[in-house]
Amino acid sequence: MPEDETYLHKALSNMGQNDTRSVPTQQQQRTPLQRSQTQAAFFEQCKMRQVPGVPEPAWHKPTDLDLFPPSLPSPSAPHGAPNTELIRTHFLREGKLHEHQALRILAEAEGLLRGETNLLDVGGPITVCGDVHGQYYDLLKIFEIGGDPANNTYLFLGDYVDRGCFGIECLLYLYSLKIRYPKRIYLLRGNHECRHLTEYFTFHRECVRKYSKEVYEACIKSFQALPLAAVLDNRFLCVHGGLSPELNMLGDVNMINRFQEPPSHGLLCDLLWSDPIANFGHEQEPTANQTATTSMAGPVPAGTSFLHNPVRGCSFFFTYDAACAFLERNNLLGILRGHEVQNNGYNMYRKTPHKKFPSVITIFSAPNYCDFYHNRGAVLKYANKNITIRQFNASGHPYWLPNFMDGFTWSLPFVGDKIVQMLLAILACCTAEELEESSSEEEVGDGEGTTARDAEALAAARRQQIKNKILAVGRMRRVFQILREEAETASELNQAMEASGMAAIRARGANKDELGVQTNQIRRAIRTFDDARRKDEFNERLPTLQPSPIPSSPSGSGTATPATPANLSNSMSTPRPAFPLVQAPSTRRRPSYHDDIDLEERFRRTLHLNNNNNNNTGANPVQGTSGGTQEDEDEDEDERELHELAERIALGGRGAKRPQALKRHETV
């Protein structure tokens, strides 16, 4: 365009004139460069973001002087408390701190928490908050409801990390508030504040991805300094989990050595893991515990206080009688706890017989838990001896791929699947003449003395070689298909055990209620809160990292057995069964049969399996079997399809036809 050329010529001439750094003449000052209306509009458009409503991430990191200004002293930080307002807005824009800044906040918070007792004594007015689980944008909503932390008191019941994608932001922000307002912010320990669960779920990966291993170790060290429980206004016991057979008086809490990893049993474990029994307060009714979440049948015998907790895989269920007895012994009004997701964000259990107040209140402050529960969050406000429940809905947040992987890694299965499809399409185009040509060339090279039987054997060997190569490519395709399915369903919660490979594609293709992703359909499996809780039940257990044998149990009468000291000791010494883990957003772990195996190793094992099958079973290794599981039958069907394709090509391309166009897979 002439207009553009004129503009460029003027720009270049001005650059040449300014090289001498001389003072511009009066004529130059009167004729500055002027952009045309089209150029100005184009320039402004280049500066605009594609989605203007989404603010630009904070790429910079704050300086030490901005983050720890000397003008903000604190009793716990005489050299400058963290600038909590800067941290709040910086994390809101997905910003990060320097590693030494994060370590300083963690160290100062740990020192402050170590000076507190196991059992805190707090008063009102106060806002009691339940589980947060790395949902930073919902944590900010809590402070909007409860008010400025500078003028309002907060008590958090634990579980600040895991399951969500912003656990380190939640932790650093809460620790910063604790340092700046040590008498306004109180933090208790939850069951996820330990090495065992954070390495099993997402927090370890998150720390390493966003900061470093050193930051993660500092977080674990600070977890061990968190107090275990609190007494609110001498009226309520505030704890993450619940009661324990070893908890008689409130003073028992101060006898615990909390500076350790929580064990799998004992008072420390129970304070973090125990739950009220299902149908709390009506345990003796015939239909009280016939639910999938308790794995029990029949009523609880009268006078039972504690039962083993199969849902968590550790600790106990405590009954209404146990709660009332504990409250009477300690002259308390009720128990405030978290630990369990609630559809409405809270749950008030049966009232005590004498004081007519709910014996247990569960508070859960992570709305739309794990991005698929569709639950509401809630906080409890206590003021002037009155309790108010405030509910709130989930806030939008930036998206992270599962396990904090990058887009390139996530896309590899799609690219690999397409490459293998192209290889199979090329092989399927081979005609009988092309295959016989290579075989005849080998036969000529063998000499004139080759007998007809030898020639037939060579041809059969050649066909078997071709077949083996095709089977290897087919197996690689199946590996890529499984990886692609996992990538496509990364944000969906599926059943723990379901078919994989081509069988899964066929099984999912006919459902009208599914989200279409070409041949592989993503199921709308999560429709209600009950669906989410039932399918996520395995993730609520104390995880078993190493598989252990399932102990045999004699058939019982169907009546729950009360917990006795003898039964408790026997239970603790019995190996826990290994339960499968449901694939959930940001909590997905690869199945145990390929843990810590990279893509190259999986291909190597696939090809090795192909060679073993061919050596052991001959030309037709896959035969129908009876008595196997559904998964085995699906695998056999997949194998039969691969062998049929390989047999057709190896026998000379009979029925060869023009291949169909490659399918286009899209994500939603």
C-alpha positions, -999 to +999 in steps of 0.1 A: +000+000+000+014+035-009+002+048+025+022+022+044+053+027+022+052+065+029+049+058+067+079+034+066+101+059+046+094+086+071+102+063+100+135+052+085+145+088+076+138+100+111+159+071+126+188+082+104+184+119+113+184+110+150+217+091+149+237+122+155+217+129+187+215+165+177+187+188+189+157+185+166+151+215+144+119+235+145+108+220+112+112+185+126+092+193+157+064+207+136+061+175+115+061+144+137+051+110+123+014+106+121-004+073+119-034+070+096-067+060+110-063+025+096-028+021+111-039+034+145-068+009+145-045-019+136-019-009+163-046-008+190-060-042+178-025-058+182-023-047+218-057-062+226-061-097+241-081-123+223-105-125+253-105-090+267-126-100+297-098-123+310-070-103+326-035-109+316-015-132+339+011-116+362+043-126+346+065-106+369+075-115+404+074-090+432+105-076+448+114-083+484+108-046+492+073-047+478+065-081+493+080-074+528+078-036+533+094-024+565+064-003+571+043-034+579+058-047+611+042-075+630+049-092+663+059-124+644+078-105+617+097-075+631+116-070+598+084-066+578+052-087+575+040-099+541+020-075+521-012-096+521-030-073+497-002-076+471-002-114+475-039-116+472-041-097+439-008-113+426-021-148+431-055-138+417-037-131+384-019-164+385+014-148+396+042-166+415+067-155+441+104-160+441+114-193+457+133-176+486+102-154+493+079-185+495+105-202+518+106-171+540+068-171+544+067-209+552+096-206+577+080-176+596+046-193+596+061-225+609+079-207+637+046-190+647+026-222+646+051-240+667+045-216+696+008-225+697-006-255+717-023-285+703-056-273+716-063-236+709-086-214+729-105-189+707-134-166+713-161-149+693-171-133+671-154-156+646-160-172+612-154-210+611-144-223+577-142-259+565-121-276+538-106-254+511-088-280+490-067-257+468-097-236+456-080-202+459-107-183+441-133-196+464-111-188+494-112-152+484-150-155+484-148-166+520-130-134+530-156-114+511-183-130+532-165-129+566-150-095+562-115-081+561-091-103+581-076-072+597-108-067+616-124-101+617-113-135+632-112-167+612-108-204+622-099-228+594-105-265+601-078-279+578-074-294+543-060-264+525-043-284+497-049-313+473-077-320+448-076-283+436-051-267+414-041-238+436-031-254+469+003-236+472-015-202+466-040-210+493-013-221+518+010-191+512-019-166+514-032-181+546+003-182+561+008-146+551-024-136+569-013-156+599+020-138+601+005-104+597-026-110+620-016-138+644-045-132+667-070-130+638-062-161+618-062-196+633-053-227+613-059-263+623-045-294+607-065-316+583-059-351+571-044-338+538-017-319+556+008-347+555+034-362+532+014-394+525-016-378+509+001-348+492+024-372+474-005-394+465-027-366+452-017-333+436+001-310+460+035-325+455+033-322+417+020-287+421+049-275+443+075-290+420+058-276+389+053-241+403+083-239+426+107-267+437+111-297+459+126-275+486+094-255+488+074-288+491+096-300+520+092-267+538+054-271+534+055-306+549+076-292+578+050-265+584+021-290+583+035-307+614+034-275+633-003-269+628-025-272+659-049-301+660-081-287+676-097-256+692-122-248+718-145-220+707-159-198+736-157-228+759-188-242+741-176-260+710-149-284+700-135-275+666-116-303+648-111-315+613-123-351+617-140-361+649-139-381+681-118-410+691-120-439+716-089-424+732-104-389+736-121-387+770-113-351+781-101-321+762-068-322+779-060-354+761-054-334+729-024-316+745-008-349+753-002-357+716+031-352+699+018-335+667+052-329+651+051-360+631+034-377+602-001-389+613-001-426+620-027-450+607-043-454+641-044-436+674-057-403+687-039-382+662-052-402+633-088-401+647-088-363+652-080-360+614-100-389+599-130-400+619-166-394+608-201-395+623-218-427+614-244-428+586-279-420+598-263-404+629-288-404+658-309-433+644-284-461+644-307-486+659-333-484+631-333-514+608-325-494+576-301-471+593-268-483+578-279-502+546-260-478+524-231-482+500-210-457+519-208-477+551-204-512+538-226-524+568-258-543+570-282-542+599-286-519+629-259-509+653-263-525+688-274-502+715-246-487+735-221-488+707-198-458+706-173-465+678-172-487+647-145-493+622-146-469+593-143-488+560-150-457+539-118-441+550-098-472+554-087-461+589-100-446+621-137-449+632-173-439+628-185-423+660-222-427+670-247-402+685-242-418+719-204-412+717-209-376+708-235-369+735-213-386+762-182-366+752-201-333+753-215-341+787-181-351+801-166-318+789-196-295+794-197-285+757-225-276+735-215-292+702-188-303+678-178-283+647-159-302+621-151-304+583-137-334+564-168-344+545-182-328+514-218-316+519-243-308+491-255-276+509-221-268+523-231-278+558-250-305+578-265-302+613-269-336+630-294-347+657-297-324+687-285-334+721-313-346+745-306-320+773-294-287+756-314-292+724-285-281+702-271-300+672-245-324+686-224-322+654-222-296+626-201-303+595-189-273+575-175-277+540-161-245+523-151-258+488-181-253+465-183-274+433-157-296+449-132-310+423-152-291+397-178-318+394-197-322+427-220-292+420-223-286+458-224-252+476-199-240+501-206-226+535-190-209+565-203-207+601-204-172+617-205-172+655-213-139+672-231-130+705-237-167+712-256-171+679-247-192+649-254-182+613-246-203+583-236-184+551-237-204+519-220-194+486-215-207+451-183-216+433-162-189+415-146-193+381-109-201+380-082-207+354-079-242+340-050-265+345-045-298+327-046-329+349-014-335+369-002-300+358+010-314+325+018-291+296-001-289+264+026-306+243+027-337+266-011-338+266-012-338+228+013-366+222-013-394+223-033-377+196-003-372+173+009-408+179-026-422+172-027-404+138+007-416+128-002-452+135-034-448+116-015-436+086+009-466+089-021-490+089-038-472+061-006-475+040-003-512+048-039-518+040-033-504+005-007-532-004-019-555-031-012-592-037+013-583-064+033-560-042+036-585-014+044-614-038+071-593-055+092-591-023+087-628-016+097-638-051+129-617-050+140-636-018+132-669-034+154-661-065+183-652-042+182-685-025+193-704-056+180-730-081+182-759-057+153-748-035+126-774-034+089-767-035+085-775+002+113-751+011+098-724-011+065-729+007+082-727+041+100-695+031+067-679+019+050-689+052+079-674+071+077-642+051+039-639+057+045-644+094+071-617+094+047-593+077+020-603+101+042-597+132+051-562+120+014-554+114+005-567+148+032-546+164+019-515+147-016-525+158-006-529+194+011-495+193-021-480+179-040-495+208-016-480+233-021-446+217-059-451+217-059-457+254-037-427+260-059-406+238-090-417+257-074-408+290-065-374+276-100-368+262-116-378+295-092-360+317-119-337+330-145-364+335-150-388+364-154-424+351-161-457+368-130-472+384-132-504+363-143-502+327-133-515+293-104-499+275-092-498+239-115-505+210-140-522+232-145-491+253-150-470+221-177-494+209-194-494+243-195-456+245-206-449+210-243-456+214-252-434+243-272-403+233-263-385+265-226-384+258-204-355+247-193-363+212-156-366+205-158-385+172-156-423+179-147-419+215-175-404+235-171-387+269-199-397+293-219-373+313-215-396+342-218-369+369-253-355+370-260-351+407-242-347+440-249-383+449-234-395+416-202-376+423-199-387+459-205-424+450-180-424+422-154-404+441-157-426+472-124-444+467-105-411+467-118-404+502-098-434+516-065-434+532-045-443+501-026-476+498+005-468+477+017-505+477-008-532+469-015-555+499-034-588+500-070-586+509-075-604+542-101-631+543-130-625+566-155-651+579-191-648+569-209-630+597-245-626+607-248-591+592-248-573+625-222-546+632-196-555+659-188-530+686-152-518+688-134-534+717-097-531+727-091-566+714-108-559+682-090-527+677-056-543+681-065-571+658-078-546+632-047-525+633-024-554+627-045-567+597-032-556+563-055-531+546-068-541+511-057-521+481-086-503+465-086-489+430-086-452+426-112-434+406-099-411+379-109-376+389-099-342+377-064-332+389-062-363+411-057-390+385-030-415+390-020-440+364-031-475+370-007-497+390+002-519+361+022-491+344+032-468+373+064-448+366+067-462+331+073-437+303+059-439+268+090-456+253+089-483+280+052-490+273+060-494+236+089-517+244+066-539+266+039-539+240+063-552+213+078-577+237+043-590+245+036-593+208+067-614+202+059-637+232+024-643+220+035-652+185+062-676+198+039-693+223+007-696+202+018-699+166+001-684+136-033-679+153-025-671+189-059-656+199-087-681+205-119-677+224-118-688+260-145-694+285-145-686+322-126-653+318-136-619+330-153-593+309-120-574+307-103-605+293-131-609+267-127-573+256-089-578+252-095-610+232-119-592+209-093-565+203-067-591+196-090-609+171-096-577+152-058-570+150-051-606+138-078-605+112-063-573+098-028-587+099-039-620+083-057-603+055-026-581+046-001-609+051-020-633+028-016-610-001-040-581+005-072-600-004-101-576-003-077-546-005-096-514-011-090-477-010-087-468+027-112-444+043-102-409+051-085-405+084-109-396+112-107-362+128-108-363+166-118-331+183-120-322+220-147-303+237 
